[in-house]
Amino acid sequence: MRFKVELQLKKNYLPLDYRPAVLSLFKHSLTKYENGKYFTTYYEIGKEKPFTFAVGIPNSKFNKEKILVPPKKIHITFSTGDLGTGIIFFNSLMLQKGKYYPLANENGMVIKNILIEKESVITTNTIEVIFMSPLCVREHNKENNKDIYYSYEKKGFNQVLNKILKFQIDDSNTLSTSILDGFSMVPIRGKKTVVRHHSQFIEVTVGVFHLTGNIELLKYLYKNGIASRKSSGFGLFEII
């Protein structure tokens, strides 16, 4: 299930670290929907979150301090392979439609509309995709409790990506990790970039890539996102 949430901002700017504001909106919406009974399903520590999202900020300009958004309009594309999850988030956000949600620095936003989007049908084992939210590939070092982030051009990217995908498929409880055999990700117009997330700058990947693999695997990644921090606004792609 995939849908788009259209929002109106009070001010014509956003912080560079804007994804936590979206997560805060999600959490707020869940607490208000059906007496909050679904909140711990997704936001209890250790719970797998079977969804991804991307924030669209059209006609924007970035500077060192903030993102300038002259139209004062943004949108969130939400995607999940679990219909129940999609219905819960759709309904909880719909309940907030038209209500003002405050943000930092005297800003705020209002949900103006929510639209169900038509999903692409995957029938071949190679697809050309463009990342709507950056691809985040993270390796955690338990010994020093540090994270290393890999863009597609960094040595070790493919090995770490494949390791993450194995964990991702294991957690799905619907697919076997053997489905990863033959998977590859080849850059067409790839680009390394750096984004701010939870007050730190992390190395990520954007652009156009060819994904090759089992059709059921490609369908799963298309619906649920790929790699690290999916539920925090990373790893959502569109088929082109």
C-alpha positions in Angstrom: 0.0 0.0 0.0 1.3 3.4 -1.0 -0.2 6.8 -0.3 0.8 10.5 -0.4 0.2 13.0 2.5 0.0 16.6 1.3 0.9 19.2 3.9 0.9 23.0 4.2 3.6 24.6 6.3 3.0 27.7 8.4 6.5 29.1 7.6 8.5 28.9 4.4 11.3 26.8 5.8 12.2 23.5 7.4 15.2 22.4 9.4 17.9 20.4 7.6 17.1 17.6 10.1 13.4 17.4 9.1 12.7 13.6 9.3 12.2 13.6 13.1 9.3 16.0 12.6 7.6 13.5 10.3 8.2 10.7 12.8 6.8 12.9 15.5 3.6 13.4 13.4 3.3 9.7 12.9 3.6 9.0 16.6 1.2 11.8 17.5 -1.4 10.4 15.0 -1.1 6.9 16.4 -1.6 8.1 20.0 -4.9 9.8 18.9 -6.2 6.9 16.8 -8.4 4.3 18.6 -7.1 5.4 22.0 -3.5 4.8 21.0 -3.8 1.0 20.9 -1.5 0.6 17.9 1.3 2.8 19.2 3.4 0.1 20.9 2.9 -2.1 17.8 5.3 0.2 15.9 7.1 2.3 18.5 8.0 0.0 21.3 11.8 -0.5 21.6 13.0 -3.4 19.4 9.8 -3.6 17.3 10.3 -4.0 13.5 8.6 -1.3 11.6 7.4 -2.7 8.2 7.2 0.6 6.3 9.2 3.3 4.7 8.6 6.9 3.6 10.0 9.8 1.6 9.5 13.5 2.1 9.1 15.6 -1.0 10.1 19.3 -0.8 9.5 20.8 -4.2 10.9 24.1 -5.3 13.2 24.2 -2.2 16.6 25.7 -1.6 19.2 24.4 0.9 21.6 26.5 2.8 23.8 25.8 5.8 21.0 26.5 8.3 17.7 25.4 6.9 15.7 24.4 3.8 13.8 27.3 2.2 10.4 26.2 1.0 8.7 29.2 -0.8 5.5 27.4 -1.7 5.2 26.3 2.0 4.0 22.9 0.7 5.6 19.4 1.2 4.4 15.9 0.9 5.1 12.5 2.4 5.0 9.3 0.4 4.3 6.3 2.7 4.8 2.7 1.6 4.3 -0.7 3.2 3.9 -4.3 2.1 1.7 -5.0 5.1 -1.9 -3.9 4.3 -2.9 -3.8 8.0 0.0 -1.3 8.7 -1.0 0.8 5.7 -4.6 1.0 6.9 -3.6 1.9 10.4 -1.3 4.7 9.3 -3.7 6.0 6.6 -6.6 6.2 9.1 -4.6 7.7 11.9 -3.2 10.4 9.6 -6.6 11.0 8.1 -8.0 11.7 11.6 -5.4 14.6 11.8 -6.5 16.1 8.5 -7.1 19.8 8.8 -5.6 20.0 12.3 -2.6 22.2 13.1 0.5 20.3 14.2 3.2 22.6 15.8 6.9 22.3 14.9 10.0 23.9 16.3 11.0 27.6 15.6 7.4 28.9 15.4 6.6 26.6 12.5 3.8 24.1 12.0 2.0 22.0 9.4 -1.5 20.9 8.5 -2.4 17.8 6.6 -4.5 19.0 3.6 -5.1 15.8 1.7 -4.2 12.1 1.6 -4.2 10.2 -1.7 -3.9 6.5 -2.4 -1.2 6.0 -5.0 -1.1 3.3 -7.7 1.7 0.9 -7.2 4.0 -0.3 -10.0 3.7 -3.9 -11.1 7.0 -5.8 -11.3 7.1 -8.6 -13.9 10.8 -8.7 -14.7 13.9 -9.5 -12.6 15.6 -6.2 -13.5 14.1 -2.8 -12.7 15.4 0.7 -13.1 14.7 2.8 -10.0 15.2 6.2 -8.6 15.5 6.8 -4.9 12.8 9.1 -3.5 14.5 9.0 -0.1 18.2 8.3 0.3 19.6 4.8 0.5 21.1 4.4 3.9 23.6 1.5 4.5 24.8 1.4 8.1 27.2 -1.0 9.8 27.2 -1.0 13.6 30.3 -1.8 15.5 29.3 -3.3 18.8 32.7 -3.0 20.3 32.9 0.8 20.2 29.2 1.4 19.7 29.9 3.4 16.5 28.1 3.4 13.2 29.8 3.5 9.8 27.7 4.7 6.8 28.4 3.6 3.2 27.6 5.3 0.0 27.6 3.2 -3.1 31.1 4.2 -4.0 32.7 3.3 -0.7 34.7 0.1 -0.4 32.7 -2.6 1.2 29.3 -1.1 0.2 28.0 -4.3 -1.5 29.1 -6.6 1.3 27.4 -4.5 4.0 24.3 -4.0 1.9 23.9 -7.8 1.4 24.4 -8.3 5.1 21.6 -5.8 5.9 19.3 -7.4 3.3 19.8 -10.8 4.9 18.7 -9.4 8.2 15.8 -7.5 6.5 14.5 -10.7 4.8 15.0 -12.7 8.0 12.8 -10.2 9.9 10.1 -10.3 7.3 9.1 -13.8 8.3 7.6 -14.2 4.8 10.6 -14.8 2.6 13.7 -17.1 2.7 17.1 -15.6 2.6 17.9 -17.8 -0.4 15.8 -15.3 -2.4 18.8 -13.0 -2.2 20.8 -15.2 -4.6 21.7 -13.2 -7.7 20.7 -9.8 -6.3 22.7 -6.9 -7.6 22.5 -3.1 -7.5 24.3 -1.3 -10.4 24.6 2.5 -10.6 23.2 4.3 -13.7 23.4 7.8 -12.3 24.4 7.3 -8.7 25.5 10.0 -6.4 27.0 10.1 -2.9 25.6 12.8 -0.6 25.5 13.7 3.0 22.3 14.4 5.0 21.6 15.4 8.5 19.7 13.0 10.7 19.2 13.2 14.4 21.8 15.9 14.7 24.6 14.0 12.8 25.7 14.0 9.2 25.5 10.6 7.5 26.8 9.4 4.1 24.0 8.1 1.9 23.3 7.4 -1.8 20.7 8.9 -4.2 20.1 8.6 -7.9 19.2 6.0 -10.5 20.1 2.3 -10.3 19.4 -1.0 -11.8 18.2 -3.6 -9.3 18.4 -7.3 -10.4 17.1 -10.2 -8.5 14.2 -12.5 -7.7 10.9 -10.9 -8.7 9.4 -11.5 -5.3 12.4 -9.9 -3.6 12.1 -6.8 -5.9 8.4 -6.5 -5.0 9.2 -6.8 -1.3 11.9 -4.1 -1.5 9.7 -1.8 -3.6 6.9 -1.9 -1.0 8.9 -1.9 2.2 12.1 0.0 1.3 15.7 -1.2 1.2 18.6 -1.3 3.7 18.9 0.7 6.9 16.7 3.2 8.7 13.7 2.6 6.4 11.1 3.6 8.9 13.0 6.9 9.5 12.7 8.1 5.9 15.3 6.2 4.0 15.4 3.6 1.2 12.1 4.3 -0.7 12.4 4.0 -4.4 10.2 4.5 -7.4 10.3 2.4 -10.6 11.0 4.4 -13.8 
